[in-house]
Amino acid sequence: MATKTLGGKTIEVNEEGYLIASTDWDRDVASDLAKEEDIELSDTHYAVLDFLRNKATAGDTITIRSVGKSGIIDIKQFYQLFPGGPLKKASKIAGISKPSSCV
């Protein structure tokens, strides 16, 4: 396991940079993870991140389609908010495990 300083604290991450413990996540951690992806978080970003965290906590399968049906944003907006692999990047920034559908 590797460690990173995110949100002013030392956090364990896996080889791809995903948090080992989702309980280490907060908005400061999310902001630092987003900066690594060249993303500046807005309120809409945080709404999507909260949605993903809630789905993951409930044990639900997370897909691009489920984000598009969330009522927060549509799929096109999801790609605009998290370009170049929206589900993978959004999950990482949300502090949850990489969805099984992501390569």
Residue pairs with C-beta under 8 A, 6 or more apart in sequence:
1 12
1 13
1 14
1 20
2 12
2 13
2 14
2 15
3 10
3 11
3 12
3 13
4 10
4 11
4 13
4 17
5 11
6 24
6 28
6 29
6 32
6 33
7 26
7 27
7 28
7 29
7 30
7 31
7 32
8 28
9 24
9 29
11 19
11 20
11 21
11 24
11 29
12 19
12 20
12 21
12 24
13 19
13 20
14 20
16 92
16 98
17 33
17 36
17 92
18 91
18 92
18 96
18 97
18 98
19 25
19 29
19 95
19 96
22 53
22 56
22 57
22 95
22 96
22 97
24 95
25 53
25 94
25 95
27 46
29 95
30 41
30 46
30 49
30 93
30 94
30 95
31 41
33 92
33 93
33 95
34 40
34 41
34 45
34 93
37 82
37 89
37 92
37 93
39 45
39 81
39 82
39 89
39 93
41 49
41 93
42 81
44 72
44 73
44 77
44 81
45 81
45 82
45 93
47 72
47 73
48 67
48 70
48 72
48 73
48 78
48 81
48 82
48 90
48 94
49 90
49 93
49 94
51 67
51 70
51 72
52 62
52 67
52 90
52 91
52 94
52 96
53 94
53 95
53 96
55 61
55 62
55 66
56 62
56 91
56 94
56 96
56 97
60 66
61 99
61 100
62 87
62 91
62 96
62 99
63 87
63 99
63 101
64 75
64 78
64 86
64 87
65 75
67 73
67 75
67 78
67 86
67 87
67 90
68 74
68 75
68 78
73 81
78 86
78 87
78 90
79 86
81 90
82 89
82 90
82 93
83 89
85 102
87 99
87 101
87 102
88 98
88 99
88 102
91 97
91 98
91 99
91 102
92 98
